[in-house]
Amino acid sequence: MNVQPAAFFRTILPVDFSNIDELDAGRYHSIWLPDHMVSFWPDSIWTPEFTDLATVTPSPHRHLDGLAMAAAAAVLTRNVPIASCVVDTVRRHPASLAQTALTISHLSRGRFILGLGSGETENTVPYGFDFAKPVSRFEETLKVIRLLWDSDGPVEFNGQFYQLQHARLDTEAYEGQQPEIWVGCSGPRMLEITGRYADGWWPAGAYSPEDYAEKLQRIRDSAERAGRDPMAITTAFIITCLIGDDDELAEILQAPLIKAFLLQVPAQILQERGFQHPMGENWRGIQDINPGVLTRDRIVAMLDRVEPGAILSVVPHGAPKQIAKIIKPYCDAGLRVPKLLDYGGMAGLKYSVLSASKVREAEDELLRLTGTSPHIAPVDAMIAQDFTP
């Protein structure tokens, strides 16, 4: 079983490329750069009253353009693939996405992966973007990107969302190889689209190895129906974890930002595990997050209703070696490129400092369990890029 972890690279201020060489040294399959206007954490609890992380940065939303950051990472590295994780197809026109992806592919000498998703409320609605029919828009975007990449001359396209008239993109792919497209999704329609068009997949939510395997099978079935090789689709996963021993976890679970993680989880998922969602039975998870309008009173009331068991029911937790044992069945189910994301770092500065070494220890154990030889990198290569402000 060939498993290789990925690295996250932070795209919020302050910019820090000082350790990019270590990420390029061979340990990681790829470097993933998120693309957001805002983060998932509510403004109302990003204050020293609730977290000492707010003493380091006044806002968790100091995001830089993810594709611009990917271009910078591309020219500062030589070996590791660079992936956007993920760019939504609401805020950018597909022609611009097609051109930008080719640009970064040339800058990286063919190492760029265009990661795409259908978008979230928080990054679109507050800015006046049309978030209606995001899945249909997503599929049409993929069609336009592929059309522009595949065509030698001007193209015509008359779609529901986009119209192209005598449009051309004469920039050729780097050495004739188009950038890979990876998709972040979990819904049935998006999984079908992924199978038809994508080269890689991140689930936007998979709460058990069985769930991961079921979603992956949907993708592979769709790929086969489309005449594509289903086994050629790279399988990835950003696995949110709480890494720590029992005493650490007891403290971590009391942190407001840790409790706020449940904002990202749909009520239905918690109900399946025997818990009521603190935001109510109709809460849709990420799609309902808008940090600027989730008032302090509403969030404080929500935090008071959080049951620690609800968090633990959806988040792998334990010491690093225990985390690896929990993730191993996902690899058995088909996962090949995991990114272990220690959400425990959001419990405060003390835990954010410890997070990187815990993740590395869990990665090493996972490689051992899967029989994968660790890729060579300096012992101090892993850096706390995930959440630390």
Phi, psi and chi 1 to 4 in degrees:
 res  aa     phi    psi   chi1   chi2   chi3   chi4
   1 MET       -  119.0 -175.9 -174.5  -58.3      -
   2 ASN   -96.8  100.4 -175.0   20.9      -      -
   3 VAL  -114.8  133.6  172.7      -      -      -
   4 GLN  -140.1  124.2 -172.9  176.1    8.8      -
   5 PRO   -70.0  158.8   25.8  -34.1      -      -
   6 ALA  -108.8  163.8      -      -      -      -
   7 ALA  -114.0  146.1      -      -      -      -
   8 PHE   -95.7  144.4 -120.2   30.2      -      -
   9 PHE  -125.1  126.8 -163.9   88.0      -      -
  10 ARG   -67.3  136.6 -166.4  177.8   58.3 -178.1
  11 THR  -118.0   31.0   56.5      -      -      -
  12 ILE  -117.4  159.4   61.4  173.5      -      -
  13 LEU   -67.3  146.7  -68.8  173.6      -      -
  14 PRO   -81.9  148.1   30.4  -35.8      -      -
  15 VAL   -71.7  134.5  177.7      -      -      -
  16 ASP  -146.8  102.7 -177.8    8.3      -      -
  17 PHE  -102.2   14.1  -75.1  102.0      -      -
  18 SER   -62.6  -28.5   61.1      -      -      -
  19 ASN  -109.6   20.1  -75.0   16.7      -      -
  20 ILE   -63.8  -29.3 -164.7   75.2      -      -
  21 ASP   -62.9  -37.9  -72.0  -14.9      -      -
  22 GLU   -66.4  -37.1  -75.4   86.6  -13.1      -
  23 LEU   -68.8  -19.2  -61.4 -177.6      -      -
  24 ASP   -95.4    5.6 -166.3   35.1      -      -
  25 ALA   -86.4   -1.3      -      -      -      -
  26 GLY   118.4  -12.5      -      -      -      -
  27 ARG   -72.1  -34.3  176.9  179.8  178.9   86.0
  28 TYR  -105.7  142.9  -63.1  105.4      -      -
  29 HIS   -63.9  -40.2  171.6  -81.1      -      -
  30 SER  -165.3  163.3   41.8      -      -      -
  31 ILE  -109.3  126.5  -60.9  174.0      -      -
  32 TRP  -106.5  129.8  -59.3  -10.2      -      -
  33 LEU  -117.7  118.2  -65.4   93.8      -      -
  34 PRO   -70.7  160.8   24.4  -31.2      -      -
  35 ASP  -135.2  103.5 -177.8   69.4      -      -
  36 HIS  -135.4  156.1  -77.9  -99.1      -      -
  37 MET   -90.0  -39.4  -61.7  -66.4  -72.2      -
  38 VAL  -137.0  164.3  -65.6      -      -      -
  39 SER   -96.1  178.3  -62.9      -      -      -
  40 PHE   -82.8  -10.3  -65.0  126.6      -      -
  41 TRP   -87.3  128.3  -55.2  -64.4      -      -
  42 PRO   -62.9  138.7  -20.3   32.4      -      -
  43 ASP   -56.0  -35.2  -60.0  -18.1      -      -
  44 SER   -65.6  -20.5   55.1      -      -      -
  45 ILE  -117.2    9.1   58.6  171.1      -      -
  46 TRP   -90.7   67.8 -167.3  -87.2      -      -
  47 THR  -139.9  157.3   68.5      -      -      -
  48 PRO   -56.1  -23.2  -27.1   36.1      -      -
  49 GLU   -61.3  -33.1  176.3 -173.0   -2.5      -
  50 PHE  -108.7  -27.1  -66.7   98.9      -      -
  51 THR  -154.1  137.3  174.8      -      -      -
  52 ASP   -76.4   -6.7   58.9    4.3      -      -
  53 LEU   -63.3  -27.7  -64.2  175.9      -      -
  54 ALA   -70.9  -11.9      -      -      -      -
  55 THR   -81.1  -14.3   64.7      -      -      -
  56 VAL   -95.9  -39.3  178.2      -      -      -
  57 THR  -137.5  136.6 -178.8      -      -      -
  58 PRO   -73.6  -13.9   27.6  -35.6      -      -
  59 SER  -150.1  143.8  168.9      -      -      -
  60 PRO   -87.4    5.9   34.0  -35.3      -      -
  61 HIS  -110.6   25.1  -49.4  -54.7      -      -
  62 ARG   -84.7   58.3  -58.9  161.8   72.0 -159.0
  63 HIS   -81.4  142.8  -74.7  -81.9      -      -
  64 LEU  -101.1  162.9  -58.6  169.5      -      -
  65 ASP   -64.8  121.1 -175.8  -79.2      -      -
  66 GLY   -62.6  -37.2      -      -      -      -
  67 LEU   -73.8  -34.1  -69.6  176.2      -      -
  68 ALA   -65.3  -40.5      -      -      -      -
  69 MET   -65.5  -36.7  -69.7  -72.0  -73.3      -
  70 ALA   -63.6  -38.3      -      -      -      -
  71 ALA   -63.8  -40.8      -      -      -      -
  72 ALA   -63.6  -45.2      -      -      -      -
  73 ALA   -62.6  -33.8      -      -      -      -
  74 ALA   -61.9  -41.5      -      -      -      -
  75 VAL   -83.0  -12.9  -60.5      -      -      -
  76 LEU   -96.5   -2.5  -68.3  172.1      -      -
  77 THR  -124.3  166.1   55.4      -      -      -
  78 ARG  -126.3  -21.7  -66.5 -179.9  177.0  -85.1
  79 ASN  -121.6  -46.2  -54.4  -58.0      -      -
  80 VAL   -80.9  137.8   66.4      -      -      -
  81 PRO   -62.4  148.5  -26.6   36.5      -      -
  82 ILE  -115.2  125.6  -53.3  -64.7      -      -
  83 ALA  -125.8  135.9      -      -      -      -
  84 SER   -80.7  135.6   59.2      -      -      -
  85 CYS  -140.6   83.2  178.4      -      -      -
  86 VAL  -121.6  161.7  -65.0      -      -      -
  87 VAL   -90.3  131.6  177.2      -      -      -
  88 ASP   -81.2  156.3   71.5   64.9      -      -
  89 THR   -98.1   20.3   53.0      -      -      -
  90 VAL   -98.4  -43.4  178.2      -      -      -
  91 ARG   -83.5  -13.0  -68.8  178.1  -68.3  136.0
  92 ARG  -128.7  138.2  -70.5  177.6  169.4   88.1
  93 HIS   -70.4  142.4 -168.4  -75.7      -      -
  94 PRO   -59.7  -31.9   15.8  -29.2      -      -
  95 ALA   -64.8  -38.8      -      -      -      -
  96 SER   -67.4  -41.0  -65.4      -      -      -
  97 LEU   -61.3  -42.6  -75.8  171.3      -      -
  98 ALA   -62.1  -44.4      -      -      -      -
  99 GLN   -69.5  -43.5 -177.2 -172.7   40.9      -
 100 THR   -63.3  -41.4  -61.2      -      -      -
 101 ALA   -62.4  -41.6      -      -      -      -
 102 LEU   -64.9  -38.6  -71.2  179.5      -      -
 103 THR   -60.6  -50.3  -59.2      -      -      -
 104 ILE   -68.3  -30.8  -57.3  176.1      -      -
 105 SER   -62.6  -41.8 -177.8      -      -      -
 106 HIS   -67.6  -41.7  -80.9  -88.1      -      -
 107 LEU   -62.2  -33.7  -67.5  173.3      -      -
 108 SER   -94.2    0.7   64.5      -      -      -
 109 ARG    58.5   48.1  -61.4  171.7  -62.7  -78.5
 110 GLY    88.1   15.6      -      -      -      -
 111 ARG  -104.6    9.0  -68.6  178.6  -70.6  116.6
 112 PHE   -90.0  136.8 -179.0   61.3      -      -
 113 ILE  -115.2  121.8  -62.9  168.6      -      -
 114 LEU   -87.1  101.6  178.1   59.8      -      -
 115 GLY   -90.3  126.6      -      -      -      -
 116 LEU  -127.7  151.8  -63.7  173.5      -      -
 117 GLY  -145.8  170.2      -      -      -      -
 118 SER   -84.4   -7.8   59.8      -      -      -
 119 GLY   104.0  168.0      -      -      -      -
 120 GLU  -133.4  158.7  -55.2  108.0    2.4      -
 121 THR   -56.2  -46.3  -61.1      -      -      -
 122 GLU   -60.9  -31.2   60.6  171.0    2.3      -
 123 ASN   -94.0   -2.4  -71.5  -54.2      -      -
 124 THR  -125.7  -58.3   56.3      -      -      -
 125 VAL   -59.0  -45.4  173.4      -      -      -
 126 PRO   -60.6  -19.9  -23.6   35.8      -      -
 127 TYR  -101.7    4.6  -55.8   94.8      -      -
 128 GLY    84.4   10.2      -      -      -      -
 129 PHE   -73.4  148.9  -68.3  103.1      -      -
 130 ASP   -79.4  109.1 -178.0    2.2      -      -
 131 PHE  -101.1   17.5 -164.4   44.3      -      -
 132 ALA   -75.0  141.8      -      -      -      -
 133 LYS    50.7   55.2  -60.1 -178.4  178.3  180.0
 134 PRO   -64.6  -32.1   23.7  -33.9      -      -
 135 VAL   -71.4  -43.8  175.9      -      -      -
 136 SER   -62.4  -41.1  -63.4      -      -      -
 137 ARG   -62.1  -40.3 -177.9 -173.4  -64.0  -87.8
 138 PHE   -60.4  -48.1  176.9   83.9      -      -
 139 GLU   -63.8  -40.4 -178.0  170.2   15.4      -
 140 GLU   -65.4  -36.2 -168.7  166.0  -59.6      -
 141 THR   -59.8  -44.8  -66.5      -      -      -
 142 LEU   -61.5  -40.8  -68.4 -174.2      -      -
 143 LYS   -60.6  -43.6  -69.9  179.1 -179.7  178.2
 144 VAL   -67.4  -43.1  171.8      -      -      -
 145 ILE   -59.7  -49.3  -69.9  172.9      -      -
 146 ARG   -62.3  -39.8  -67.6  -67.8 -167.9 -166.2
 147 LEU   -61.4  -45.6  178.1   64.4      -      -
 148 LEU   -66.8  -37.8  -70.8  169.8      -      -
 149 TRP   -70.2  -35.0  -76.0   -6.8      -      -
 150 ASP   -86.3  -19.2  -67.7  -20.9      -      -
 151 SER   -89.7  140.3  -59.9      -      -      -
 152 ASP   -86.2  -18.9  -67.7  -30.7      -      -
 153 GLY  -137.4 -163.6      -      -      -      -
 154 PRO   -60.3  146.9  -23.4   34.1      -      -
 155 VAL  -126.3  156.4  -59.2      -      -      -
 156 GLU  -119.4  139.6  -51.0  -70.4  -34.4      -
 157 PHE  -150.8  128.3 -177.0   85.1      -      -
 158 ASN  -125.0   92.4 -174.1   24.0      -      -
 159 GLY  -110.4 -174.5      -      -      -      -
 160 GLN   -72.0  -32.3 -179.9 -179.6    3.1      -
 161 PHE  -114.2  -28.5  -56.0   96.3      -      -
 162 TYR  -131.6  142.4  -56.5  107.2      -      -
 163 GLN  -128.9  127.3  -69.8   76.1   43.2      -
 164 LEU  -117.9  131.1  -81.7   64.5      -      -
 165 GLN  -128.1  116.2  -62.9  178.9    2.2      -
 166 HIS    50.7   42.4 -156.8   70.2      -      -
 167 ALA   -89.9  140.3      -      -      -      -
 168 ARG  -138.0  151.0   59.8 -165.3  -54.8  152.2
 169 LEU  -138.9   88.3 -176.8   57.5      -      -
 170 ASP   -81.1   -7.6  -71.5   -2.7      -      -
 171 THR   -64.1  118.4  -56.0      -      -      -
 172 GLU   -80.1  157.6   67.3  -87.4   15.4      -
 173 ALA   -66.9  150.0      -      -      -      -
 174 TYR   -61.8  119.8  179.0   81.1      -      -
 175 GLU    50.2   32.5  -65.2 -173.3  -12.7      -
 176 GLY    76.2    6.0      -      -      -      -
 177 GLN  -110.2  112.4 -172.9   66.3   39.6      -
 178 GLN   -67.3  150.2  -65.1  177.9   -1.2      -
 179 PRO   -59.9  144.4  -20.9   31.8      -      -
 180 GLU   -69.5  150.1  -69.5 -169.5    2.4      -
 181 ILE  -114.9  121.4  -66.7  177.4      -      -
 182 TRP  -110.8  148.4  -71.7   17.4      -      -
 183 VAL  -122.0  134.6  172.9      -      -      -
 184 GLY  -100.1  116.2      -      -      -      -
 185 CYS  -167.8  168.5   70.1      -      -      -
 186 SER  -146.5  -20.7  -75.7      -      -      -
 187 GLY   -70.8  154.4      -      -      -      -
 188 PRO   -55.3  -46.3  -25.0   33.7      -      -
 189 ARG   -65.9  -41.1  -76.6 -178.1   61.5 -160.6
 190 MET   -66.8  -35.7  -73.0  -71.2  -72.4      -
 191 LEU   -64.2  -40.1  -65.6  172.1      -      -
 192 GLU   -62.1  -44.5  -70.9  -73.9  -33.0      -
 193 ILE   -63.3  -40.6  -66.6  168.0      -      -
 194 THR   -57.9  -44.6  -60.9      -      -      -
 195 GLY   -62.5  -32.9      -      -      -      -
 196 ARG   -78.7  -30.6  -68.5 -162.1  -63.9  -88.7
 197 TYR  -122.7  -27.2  -66.7   97.3      -      -
 198 ALA   -92.4  159.3      -      -      -      -
 199 ASP  -104.1  -11.7  -55.7  -65.1      -      -
 200 GLY  -157.5  166.2      -      -      -      -
 201 TRP  -147.1  132.8  169.9   60.3      -      -
 202 TRP  -114.2  126.0  -65.4  -80.5      -      -
 203 PRO   -71.7  137.5   23.7  -30.2      -      -
 204 ALA   -78.2  -10.0      -      -      -      -
 205 GLY  -173.3  122.3      -      -      -      -
 206 ALA  -147.0  110.6      -      -      -      -
 207 TYR  -101.3   10.6  -65.0   97.8      -      -
 208 SER  -164.3  158.8   70.0      -      -      -
 209 PRO   -58.6  -34.6  -25.6   35.0      -      -
 210 GLU   -65.9  -40.6  -65.6   75.7   18.2      -
 211 ASP   -63.1  -42.9 -171.9   24.5      -      -
 212 TYR   -60.2  -46.9 -170.6   93.3      -      -
 213 ALA   -63.3  -39.9      -      -      -      -
 214 GLU   -64.8  -44.6 -179.9 -178.2  -10.6      -
 215 LYS   -65.7  -40.9  -71.6  178.8  167.9   65.1
 216 LEU   -63.3  -38.0  176.4   56.2      -      -
 217 GLN   -65.1  -36.5 -168.7   58.2   52.4      -
 218 ARG   -59.3  -43.6  -77.6  177.6  177.5  -98.4
 219 ILE   -63.9  -46.7  -68.6  171.6      -      -
 220 ARG   -66.8  -36.6  -72.6  175.2  171.2  168.5
 221 ASP   -63.8  -41.5  -70.9  -14.8      -      -
 222 SER   -64.7  -42.4  174.4      -      -      -
 223 ALA   -61.2  -41.5      -      -      -      -
 224 GLU   -64.4  -40.9 -168.2  164.7    1.9      -
 225 ARG   -64.0  -29.4  -72.8 -167.8  -66.2  -89.2
 226 ALA   -86.0    2.5      -      -      -      -
 227 GLY    77.6   21.7      -      -      -      -
 228 ARG  -104.6  161.1  -53.7  178.8   67.7 -137.0
 229 ASP   -78.0  108.7  179.2    2.9      -      -
 230 PRO   -65.1  -25.7   22.8  -32.3      -      -
 231 MET   -83.4   -5.2  -57.2  -51.9  -66.4      -
 232 ALA   -86.1   -7.1      -      -      -      -
 233 ILE   -81.8  119.8  -62.1  173.3      -      -
 234 THR   -69.9  133.2  -57.8      -      -      -
 235 THR  -105.1  121.3   51.9      -      -      -
 236 ALA  -127.6  176.1      -      -      -      -
 237 PHE  -172.4  128.2 -168.0   12.8      -      -
 238 ILE   -90.3  107.4  -57.5  170.7      -      -
 239 ILE  -101.7  105.4  -53.0  169.6      -      -
 240 THR   -73.3  125.3  -59.0      -      -      -
 241 CYS  -128.8  162.5  -51.7      -      -      -
 242 LEU  -118.2  108.4  -64.6  175.2      -      -
 243 ILE  -103.8  121.2  -52.7 -179.4      -      -
 244 GLY   171.4  164.8      -      -      -      -
 245 ASP   -78.3 -179.4   59.2   29.7      -      -
 246 ASP   -59.8  -43.0  -70.3  -15.1      -      -
 247 ASP   -65.6  -41.4  -70.1  -20.6      -      -
 248 GLU   -63.7  -44.0  -71.4  175.5  -42.3      -
 249 LEU   -63.0  -37.7  -71.8  175.5      -      -
 250 ALA   -60.0  -38.5      -      -      -      -
 251 GLU   -77.1  -42.3 -175.5  174.5    2.4      -
 252 ILE   -57.7  -41.7  -73.7  170.3      -      -
 253 LEU   -67.9  -13.8  -72.3  166.7      -      -
 254 GLN   -90.0   -9.3  -63.7  -54.3  -49.6      -
 255 ALA   -73.1  133.2      -      -      -      -
 256 PRO   -56.0  -40.8  -28.8   37.1      -      -
 257 LEU   -69.2  -27.4  -67.3 -178.4      -      -
 258 ILE   -71.0  -45.4  -59.5  -59.8      -      -
 259 LYS   -59.4  -36.3  -67.3 -178.7  178.0 -178.7
 260 ALA   -68.0  -11.5      -      -      -      -
 261 PHE   -56.0  -31.6  171.6   76.6      -      -
 262 LEU   -63.7  -15.9  -71.7 -176.2      -      -
 263 LEU   -60.1  -26.4  -68.4  171.8      -      -
 264 GLN   -85.5   -5.8  -57.7  177.9   39.8      -
 265 VAL  -106.6  127.4 -178.9      -      -      -
 266 PRO   -64.8  148.8  -20.2   32.1      -      -
 267 ALA   -58.9  -36.3      -      -      -      -
 268 GLN   -59.5  -38.8  178.5 -176.5  -10.9      -
 269 ILE   -64.0  -43.4  -61.9  -61.1      -      -
 270 LEU   -67.6  -38.2  -72.8 -170.6      -      -
 271 GLN   -61.1  -37.5  -70.8  167.4    2.1      -
 272 GLU   -64.4  -20.9  -68.1  171.0   -3.1      -
 273 ARG  -104.5    9.0  -73.9  153.8  176.4   76.5
 274 GLY    87.6   19.1      -      -      -      -
 275 PHE  -123.7  146.9  -64.8   93.9      -      -
 276 GLN   -88.2  138.2  -67.3 -176.2  -21.1      -
 277 HIS   -75.5  134.0 -159.7  -72.1      -      -
 278 PRO   -66.6  -12.0   21.3  -32.2      -      -
 279 MET   -99.9    4.8  -67.5  -64.2  -75.9      -
 280 GLY   105.7  163.3      -      -      -      -
 281 GLU   -71.8  -13.2   62.4 -178.6   10.0      -
 282 ASN  -103.3    5.8  -64.5  -41.0      -      -
 283 TRP   -65.3  129.3 -175.5 -103.1      -      -
 284 ARG   -99.6    7.1  -61.1  178.9  -59.0  163.3
 285 GLY    81.6 -136.9      -      -      -      -
 286 ILE   -52.3  -36.6  -72.2  174.3      -      -
 287 GLN   -65.2  -18.3  -68.3  -59.4  -20.7      -
 288 ASP  -101.7    1.3  -78.9  -19.4      -      -
 289 ILE   -81.7  126.7  -65.6  177.3      -      -
 290 ASN  -142.4   92.1 -172.4  -20.1      -      -
 291 PRO   -54.2  -30.8  -25.8   35.5      -      -
 292 GLY   -73.0  -19.9      -      -      -      -
 293 VAL  -114.4   -1.1  -60.6      -      -      -
 294 LEU   -80.4   98.0  -70.7  171.9      -      -
 295 THR   -66.4  161.4   64.6      -      -      -
 296 ARG   -59.5  -46.5 -177.6 -175.6 -171.3  -79.4
 297 ASP   -60.9  -41.0  -71.5  -14.1      -      -
 298 ARG   -67.0  -42.1 -169.9  178.6 -178.8 -167.7
 299 ILE   -70.3  -41.7  -65.6  -59.4      -      -
 300 VAL   -61.2  -42.1  169.5      -      -      -
 301 ALA   -63.8  -38.3      -      -      -      -
 302 MET   -63.9  -44.1  174.2  -98.6 -172.6      -
 303 LEU   -61.2  -36.3  -64.0  177.8      -      -
 304 ASP   -66.3  -23.3  -72.6  -19.4      -      -
 305 ARG   -93.7   -5.3  -68.0 -168.1  -67.0  -92.1
 306 VAL   -71.3  128.6  170.0      -      -      -
 307 GLU   -96.8  126.2  -61.0  178.9   59.6      -
 308 PRO   -53.1  -36.1  -27.4   35.9      -      -
 309 GLY   -62.1  -29.1      -      -      -      -
 310 ALA   -66.3  -41.4      -      -      -      -
 311 ILE   -63.9  -47.6  -58.8  172.9      -      -
 312 LEU   -65.2  -23.0  -62.3  179.1      -      -
 313 SER   -72.0  -19.8   73.7      -      -      -
 314 VAL  -119.4   -4.5  -68.0      -      -      -
 315 VAL  -122.5  121.3  179.7      -      -      -
 316 PRO   -55.6  137.0  -26.0   35.4      -      -
 317 HIS  -147.6  154.3   53.5  -81.3      -      -
 318 GLY   136.1 -177.3      -      -      -      -
 319 ALA   -65.8  162.4      -      -      -      -
 320 PRO   -51.8  -44.2  -30.7   36.9      -      -
 321 LYS   -68.6  -31.9  -70.1 -172.7  177.0 -179.4
 322 GLN   -68.1  -39.1  179.6   62.3   27.4      -
 323 ILE   -58.7  -44.9  -69.1  -66.2      -      -
 324 ALA   -59.8  -40.1      -      -      -      -
 325 LYS   -65.2  -33.9  -69.6  179.2 -178.6  177.7
 326 ILE   -71.6  -36.6  -65.0  171.2      -      -
 327 ILE   -79.0  -27.2  -57.0  -51.7      -      -
 328 LYS   -52.3  -43.0  168.3   63.5  161.7   53.5
 329 PRO   -62.1  -27.3  -27.3   36.9      -      -
 330 TYR   -65.0  -39.5  -74.4   90.8      -      -
 331 CYS   -65.7  -39.3  -61.4      -      -      -
 332 ASP   -61.4  -30.0  -64.7  -24.3      -      -
 333 ALA   -82.4   -4.9      -      -      -      -
 334 GLY   127.4   -6.8      -      -      -      -
 335 LEU   -67.9  133.3  170.7   61.5      -      -
 336 ARG  -123.7  -23.7  -67.7  -63.5  175.9  -93.6
 337 VAL  -126.7   88.1 -173.3      -      -      -
 338 PRO   -89.4  147.5   32.0  -33.0      -      -
 339 LYS  -121.8  109.9  166.9   53.5 -164.4  164.7
 340 LEU   -82.0  117.3  -53.4 -174.5      -      -
 341 LEU  -111.5  105.2 -160.5   58.9      -      -
 342 ASP   -78.8   96.9  177.0   29.3      -      -
 343 TYR   -69.3  -15.2 -153.7   87.7      -      -
 344 GLY   -58.8  -21.7      -      -      -      -
 345 GLY   -62.8  -18.6      -      -      -      -
 346 MET   -81.7   -0.6  -65.3  -52.0  -61.5      -
 347 ALA   -75.0  -10.3      -      -      -      -
 348 GLY   142.6  173.1      -      -      -      -
 349 LEU   -59.8  -37.6  -68.8  172.9      -      -
 350 LYS   -57.4  -44.0  177.1  175.5   72.3  173.4
 351 TYR   -81.4  -28.6  -71.9  104.5      -      -
 352 SER   -65.7  -34.0   68.1      -      -      -
 353 VAL   -66.4  -36.1  170.4      -      -      -
 354 LEU   -83.0  -15.7  -60.6  172.1      -      -
 355 SER   -60.5  -45.7 -178.2      -      -      -
 356 ALA   -60.7  -44.5      -      -      -      -
 357 SER   -67.6  -33.8   61.2      -      -      -
 358 LYS   -65.9  -42.3  -68.2  178.5  179.1  179.5
 359 VAL   -63.0  -44.0  168.5      -      -      -
 360 ARG   -62.6  -40.9 -172.6 -179.7 -179.5   92.9
 361 GLU   -63.5  -40.8 -175.5  179.2  -12.8      -
 362 ALA   -66.1  -39.9      -      -      -      -
 363 GLU   -60.8  -46.3  -71.7  174.3  -11.5      -
 364 ASP   -60.1  -42.4  -73.5  -15.9      -      -
 365 GLU   -67.5  -37.9  178.3   65.0    9.1      -
 366 LEU   -63.6  -40.9 -179.3   62.0      -      -
 367 LEU   -62.7  -38.6  -66.3  176.2      -      -
 368 ARG   -64.9  -44.2 -171.9 -170.1   69.9   79.1
 369 LEU   -66.0  -31.6  -68.4  175.2      -      -
 370 THR   -91.6    1.2   57.2      -      -      -
 371 GLY    71.8   26.2      -      -      -      -
 372 THR   -99.9  131.6  -55.2      -      -      -
 373 SER   -72.9  127.4  -61.8      -      -      -
 374 PRO   -59.9  136.9  -20.8   32.7      -      -
 375 HIS   -76.1  143.6  -65.0 -103.8      -      -
 376 ILE   -72.8  133.1  -58.7  -58.7      -      -
 377 ALA  -160.2  154.3      -      -      -      -
 378 PRO   -57.7  150.9  -23.2   33.1      -      -
 379 VAL   -59.1  -33.8  171.7      -      -      -
 380 ASP   -97.6   22.2   60.3   -9.6      -      -
 381 ALA   -69.0  -37.0      -      -      -      -
 382 MET   -68.3  130.5 -176.0   63.3 -175.6      -
 383 ILE  -125.4  157.4   55.6  176.2      -      -
 384 ALA   -83.1   77.7      -      -      -      -
 385 GLN   -96.6   -8.8  -74.1  -75.6    2.9      -
 386 ASP   -71.0  -57.0  -64.7  -20.4      -      -
 387 PHE  -129.0  -23.3  -67.3  114.6      -      -
 388 THR   -58.4  123.3  -51.1      -      -      -
 389 PRO   -65.6      -  -19.9   32.3      -      -
